[in-house]
């Protein structure tokens, strides 16, 4: 049985989501504070946590950092719910969260996402939030996307934006407990999705030794705790 912890300020909405996820396959726990959520986590060690970024008193990002730092072996998949501001997205990225969802949360969408994560065993894949600037002959814009795979030579991007092979993207992302990584990448693989989510393989074009070491050290640390696929 999979265990799910829903930590939202609005207890009524948390119960609504819990009801929507109420199946024999899941055991659901709810909380309206970080302190209570951490107590539940220690007792139950859930497979997935959905937490609000501004969860009182210290925030869902602090909850996520605590989970990732102190319980590295349980592979809990953490989703943070946040607004659209760059500051909030940066908090999600720095927390080590595996994914994020925009608020207000759409119940049907988050239920589908949670089901997909738990039923396909994808929660072991580490995700980072990536800020991307596209530079090509026909457009120049910034947007956020997520990455499921990361190596010392490239990054796997997931976004609803349409990119083309050969596009140059300027990536900026945080790894937990590390400085920001900034580098140019070239799109070398394109996989267009049917549900507006597209996947792109991006090859790092320029890296200094310290950036490469940061990524190599991070990947090694994740492999040691079984958190890479």
C-alpha positions as CSV (number, residue, x, y, z in Angstrom):
1,X,0.0,0.0,0.0
2,X,1.3,3.4,-1.0
3,X,1.3,6.1,1.7
4,X,0.5,9.7,0.7
5,X,0.9,12.9,2.8
6,X,-1.1,16.0,1.8
7,X,0.1,19.1,3.7
8,X,-2.0,22.1,2.8
9,X,-3.1,25.2,4.8
10,X,-6.7,24.6,3.7
11,X,-7.7,21.5,5.6
12,X,-11.0,21.3,3.8
13,X,-9.2,21.2,0.4
14,X,-6.7,18.6,1.7
15,X,-9.6,16.4,2.8
16,X,-11.2,16.9,-0.6
17,X,-8.0,15.6,-2.3
18,X,-7.7,12.8,0.2
19,X,-11.3,11.7,-0.7
20,X,-10.5,11.8,-4.4
21,X,-7.5,9.6,-3.8
22,X,-9.3,7.2,-1.4
23,X,-8.7,3.8,-2.9
24,X,-7.6,0.4,-1.4
25,X,-4.1,1.1,-3.0
26,X,-3.5,4.3,-0.9
27,X,-3.4,5.3,2.7
28,X,-3.8,9.1,3.0
29,X,-2.6,11.4,5.7
30,X,-3.4,15.2,5.9
31,X,-1.8,18.1,7.8
32,X,-2.1,21.8,7.9
33,X,1.3,22.6,9.3
34,X,4.9,21.7,8.7
35,X,5.5,20.5,12.3
36,X,2.5,18.1,12.1
37,X,3.5,17.0,8.6
38,X,7.0,16.2,9.8
39,X,5.6,14.2,12.8
40,X,3.4,12.2,10.3
41,X,6.4,11.7,8.0
42,X,8.6,10.3,10.8
43,X,5.8,7.9,11.8
44,X,4.7,6.7,8.4
45,X,7.5,7.5,5.9
46,X,5.1,8.1,3.0
47,X,5.9,7.3,-0.6
48,X,4.7,10.8,-1.8
49,X,4.3,14.2,-0.2
50,X,2.2,17.1,-1.6
51,X,3.0,20.2,0.3
52,X,2.2,23.9,0.0
53,X,5.2,26.1,-0.4
54,X,3.9,28.6,2.2
55,X,2.9,25.9,4.6
56,X,3.1,27.3,8.1
57,X,5.3,27.9,10.0
58,X,8.4,27.5,8.0
59,X,7.2,26.5,4.5
60,X,6.9,23.4,2.4
61,X,10.4,24.0,1.0
62,X,11.8,23.6,4.5
63,X,9.7,20.4,5.0
64,X,11.2,19.1,1.7
65,X,14.8,19.9,2.7
66,X,14.3,18.1,6.0
67,X,12.9,15.0,4.2
68,X,15.7,14.9,1.6
69,X,18.5,15.6,4.1
70,X,17.3,13.3,7.0
71,X,15.5,10.5,5.2
72,X,17.6,10.0,2.0
73,X,17.0,6.3,1.8
74,X,13.2,6.1,1.4
75,X,12.9,7.7,-2.0
76,X,9.9,9.8,-1.1
77,X,8.6,11.8,-4.1
78,X,7.9,15.4,-3.0
79,X,5.6,17.8,-5.0
80,X,5.5,21.4,-3.9
81,X,2.5,23.6,-4.7
82,X,3.5,27.2,-5.5
83,X,2.5,30.3,-7.3
84,X,4.0,31.6,-10.6
85,X,6.6,34.1,-9.3
86,X,10.3,33.5,-10.0
87,X,11.1,33.7,-6.3
88,X,8.7,30.9,-5.5
89,X,10.0,28.7,-8.3
90,X,13.5,29.3,-7.1
91,X,12.5,28.1,-3.6
92,X,11.1,24.9,-5.1
93,X,14.2,24.3,-7.1
94,X,16.6,24.9,-4.1
95,X,14.5,22.7,-1.8
96,X,15.3,19.5,-3.8
97,X,11.6,18.9,-4.6
98,X,11.0,16.3,-7.3
99,X,8.3,18.2,-9.0
100,X,5.9,21.2,-8.5
101,X,2.4,22.2,-9.3
102,X,1.0,25.7,-9.7
103,X,-1.7,27.1,-7.3
104,X,-4.6,27.1,-7.2
105,X,-4.4,23.3,-7.5
106,X,-6.8,21.7,-9.9
107,X,-8.0,18.5,-8.1
108,X,-8.4,16.3,-11.2
109,X,-5.0,17.2,-12.5
110,X,-3.1,16.6,-9.3
111,X,-4.9,13.3,-8.7
112,X,-3.9,12.2,-12.2
113,X,-0.3,13.2,-11.6
114,X,-0.1,11.4,-8.3
115,X,-1.6,8.3,-9.7
116,X,0.9,8.4,-12.6
117,X,3.8,8.9,-10.3
118,X,3.0,6.1,-7.9
119,X,1.7,3.6,-10.4
120,X,4.6,3.9,-12.7
121,X,7.3,3.9,-10.0
122,X,8.8,7.1,-11.3
123,X,9.3,8.7,-7.9
124,X,12.9,7.5,-7.8
125,X,13.9,9.8,-10.6
126,X,15.4,13.0,-9.2
127,X,14.0,16.2,-10.7
128,X,15.4,19.7,-10.8
129,X,13.5,22.9,-11.7
130,X,15.2,24.6,-14.7
131,X,14.9,28.2,-15.9
132,X,15.6,28.3,-19.6
133,X,16.2,31.1,-22.0
134,X,15.8,30.2,-25.7
135,X,18.1,31.8,-28.2
136,X,17.5,31.0,-31.8
137,X,17.1,32.8,-35.1
138,X,13.4,33.3,-34.6
139,X,12.6,33.7,-30.9
140,X,13.9,34.7,-27.6
141,X,12.0,34.0,-24.4
142,X,12.3,32.7,-20.8
143,X,10.3,30.0,-19.2
144,X,10.5,27.3,-16.5
145,X,10.6,23.6,-17.0
146,X,11.5,20.4,-15.1
147,X,14.2,17.9,-15.7
148,X,14.0,14.2,-14.9
149,X,17.5,13.1,-15.9
150,X,20.8,14.8,-15.4
151,X,24.3,13.8,-16.3
152,X,27.7,15.5,-16.5
153,X,27.2,15.9,-20.3
154,X,23.6,17.0,-20.6
155,X,20.1,17.4,-19.2
156,X,16.6,16.0,-20.0
157,X,14.0,18.8,-20.2
158,X,10.2,18.5,-19.9
159,X,8.1,21.4,-21.0
160,X,5.0,22.4,-23.0
161,X,7.2,24.8,-25.1
162,X,7.9,23.7,-28.6
163,X,11.7,23.5,-29.3
164,X,13.6,22.3,-32.3
165,X,16.8,20.3,-32.8
166,X,19.7,22.6,-32.8
167,X,18.1,25.3,-30.6
168,X,20.5,26.8,-28.1
169,X,19.1,27.1,-24.6
170,X,20.7,28.9,-21.7
171,X,19.9,26.7,-18.6
172,X,20.0,27.9,-15.0
173,X,19.2,25.5,-12.1
174,X,19.9,24.7,-8.5
175,X,21.0,21.4,-7.1
176,X,20.3,20.8,-3.4
177,X,22.9,22.4,-1.2
178,X,24.9,23.7,-4.2
179,X,25.4,26.9,-6.1
180,X,23.4,27.8,-9.2
181,X,24.5,26.0,-12.4
182,X,24.4,28.2,-15.5
183,X,25.4,26.9,-18.9
184,X,24.4,26.9,-22.6
185,X,23.0,23.7,-24.1
186,X,22.1,22.5,-27.5
187,X,18.9,20.6,-28.2
188,X,20.0,17.2,-29.7
189,X,16.9,15.1,-29.2
190,X,13.2,15.9,-29.5
191,X,10.2,13.9,-28.4
192,X,6.9,15.6,-28.9
193,X,4.2,14.5,-26.4
194,X,0.5,14.0,-27.2
195,X,-0.6,15.9,-24.0
196,X,1.3,19.1,-24.7
197,X,4.2,18.0,-22.6
198,X,7.4,17.6,-24.7
199,X,10.7,16.1,-23.9
200,X,14.1,17.3,-25.1
201,X,17.6,16.0,-24.7
202,X,20.0,19.0,-24.2
203,X,23.8,18.6,-24.5
204,X,25.9,20.9,-22.3
205,X,28.1,23.1,-24.5
206,X,30.3,24.8,-22.0
207,X,31.2,23.9,-18.5
208,X,34.0,24.9,-16.2
209,X,35.6,22.3,-14.0
210,X,33.9,23.4,-10.8
211,X,30.4,23.1,-12.4
212,X,31.2,19.7,-13.8
213,X,32.5,18.6,-10.4
214,X,29.3,19.9,-8.7
215,X,27.1,17.8,-11.0
216,X,29.4,14.7,-10.8
217,X,29.4,14.9,-7.0
218,X,25.6,15.3,-6.9
219,X,25.0,12.3,-9.2
220,X,27.4,10.2,-7.2
221,X,25.6,11.1,-4.0
222,X,22.2,10.2,-5.5
223,X,23.5,6.8,-6.8
224,X,24.8,6.0,-3.3
225,X,21.3,6.3,-1.9
226,X,19.6,4.6,-4.9
227,X,17.8,7.8,-6.1
228,X,18.8,7.7,-9.8
229,X,17.3,5.6,-12.6
